């Protein structure tokens, strides 16, 4: 394609302008130029091809100059200056080279010859400018959109990493606290807890970049619940249900854990806790309900989210980034029960 635009197109451009001028001139004079000497016609066509290269070379200089001067600023002032440059190139080339050629080959220069020579190439120049600049501007627009999308994606990826960085210390603090208190009572059990903790941490470190099978998430939640049960009250009444239909569905990891962690953190009163993970059509539903201490007020949904720390806020933001328009999340207090429900629309 570069060969065509560099060597073939300028010749076609010059010949197109030449034949248009000849046809208009002959329509006025009644001349039929194809009946003239083909030697003379060949000279005119060769001269027109040369003019085509001169025109496009001049346009290229104009475009290069304004690209360097204005860069990505496509203002009305720039377009007017570019059009003025194109007009001046046509005015100089047409009156310096083409007018004398017409005068020599047509036995004198008539007024309509001068009009045709000045208007027709300028007409084609404006068409070429419009097409060329429209292409350049559309390519620049597309490139800017790609750059904007790249910057946006980089920003979102950075934000996700920041949210994970906030989440890890929160998890580590709770887990280390569990092991710390357990070591005072049973060192052997504490060692087993460390092994479970290592498995949980390994999953967090290596399985966060891509979607994982829901079965891996379920296994992770089981380990986490077992770890939390160690430091929970003996009054804990735990009900856990993981739908057996959930096996190979793909989800982003560690989205369910903040709800479980929040439940263990705020549980009180009758120490009742329900964890229900189910598949409902094309959705995965995770329902968490835990009793609250008797002193906990009956707060509206948004207030309880603010009082729950960064865990649920981070979860909400991660859902917006990872499942835009494909999730629903609600959390609030009802009758001394904190209830949270997360639904994810999955692609089968």
Residue pairs with C-beta under 8 A, 6 or more apart in sequence:
9 56
10 49
10 52
10 53
10 55
10 56
10 57
11 49
11 52
11 53
12 52
13 52
13 55
13 56
13 124
13 128
14 48
14 49
14 50
14 51
14 52
14 53
14 55
15 45
15 48
15 49
15 52
16 124
17 48
17 51
17 52
17 120
17 121
17 124
18 44
18 45
18 48
20 120
20 124
21 116
21 117
21 120
22 33
22 44
24 116
24 120
25 31
25 33
25 106
25 112
25 113
25 116
26 32
26 33
28 112
29 110
33 41
34 41
40 105
43 105
44 101
44 105
47 97
47 98
47 101
51 93
51 97
51 98
51 121
54 93
54 97
55 89
55 90
55 93
55 121
55 125
56 128
58 89
58 93
59 86
59 89
59 125
59 128
59 129
59 132
62 82
62 85
62 86
62 89
63 82
63 132
63 133
63 136
65 85
66 78
66 81
66 82
66 85
70 78
72 140
72 144
74 137
74 140
79 133
82 129
82 133
83 126
83 129
86 125
86 126
86 129
87 122
87 125
89 125
90 118
90 121
90 122
90 125
91 118
93 121
94 117
94 118
94 121
94 122
95 117
95 118
98 117
98 121
99 109
99 113
99 114
99 117
102 109
102 113
102 117
103 109
103 113
106 113
156 321
159 317
159 321
160 318
160 321
160 322
163 314
163 317
163 318
164 208
164 254
166 310
166 314
167 254
167 258
167 311
167 314
168 204
170 261
170 309
170 310
170 311
171 200
171 204
171 257
171 261
172 201
174 261
174 265
175 197
175 200
175 201
175 227
177 231
178 193
178 197
178 227
178 228
178 230
178 231
179 190
179 193
179 194
179 197
181 231
182 189
182 190
182 193
182 230
182 231
183 190
189 230
193 227
193 230
196 223
196 226
196 227
197 227
199 223
200 220
200 223
200 224
200 227
203 216
203 220
203 253
204 254
207 216
207 253
208 253
208 254
211 250
211 251
211 252
211 253
212 250
212 251
212 252
212 253
213 247
213 248
213 249
213 250
214 246
214 247
214 248
214 249
214 250
214 251
214 284
215 246
215 247
215 248
216 253
217 251
217 253
217 254
217 256
218 242
218 246
218 277
220 253
220 254
220 257
221 242
221 256
221 257
221 260
221 275
221 277
222 240
222 242
224 257
224 260
224 261
225 238
225 240
225 260
225 275
228 260
228 261
228 264
229 236
229 238
232 264
232 267
232 271
233 271
235 270
235 271
236 267
236 271
236 273
237 270
237 271
237 272
237 273
238 273
238 275
239 272
239 273
239 274
239 275
239 276
240 274
240 275
241 275
241 276
241 277
241 278
242 277
243 277
243 278
243 279
245 279
246 277
246 278
246 279
246 284
249 279
249 284
249 346
249 348
250 346
250 347
251 284
251 344
251 346
252 318
252 322
252 323
255 315
255 318
255 319
255 322
255 342
255 344
256 277
256 286
256 342
258 311
258 312
258 314
258 315
259 286
259 288
259 312
259 315
259 340
259 342
260 275
260 288
261 311
262 288
262 308
262 309
262 311
262 312
262 338
262 340
263 273
263 275
263 288
263 289
263 290
263 338
263 340
264 273
264 290
265 309
265 311
266 290
266 292
266 296
266 308
266 338
267 273
267 290
267 291
267 292
268 291
268 292
268 293
268 294
268 296
269 291
269 292
269 293
269 294
269 296
269 336
270 291
271 291
272 289
272 290
272 291
272 337
273 288
273 289
273 290
273 291
274 287
274 288
274 289
274 290
275 286
275 287
275 288
276 285
276 286
276 287
276 288
277 284
277 285
277 286
277 287
278 284
278 285
278 287
279 285
280 343
282 345
282 346
282 348
283 343
283 344
283 345
283 346
284 343
284 344
284 346
285 341
285 342
285 343
286 341
286 342
286 343
287 339
287 340
287 341
288 339
288 340
288 341
289 337
289 338
289 339
289 340
290 337
290 338
291 336
291 337
291 338
292 333
292 336
292 337
292 338
294 336
296 333
296 336
297 333
298 333
298 334
298 335
298 336
299 307
299 332
299 333
300 332
301 330
301 331
301 332
301 333
304 331
304 332
304 333
304 338
305 312
305 313
305 316
305 331
305 332
308 331
312 331
312 340
315 329
315 342
316 329
319 327
319 329
319 342
323 344
323 345
326 344
326 345
327 342
327 343
327 344
327 345
328 341
328 342
328 343
329 340
329 341
329 342
329 343
330 339
330 340
330 341
331 338
331 339
331 340
331 341
332 338
332 339
333 339
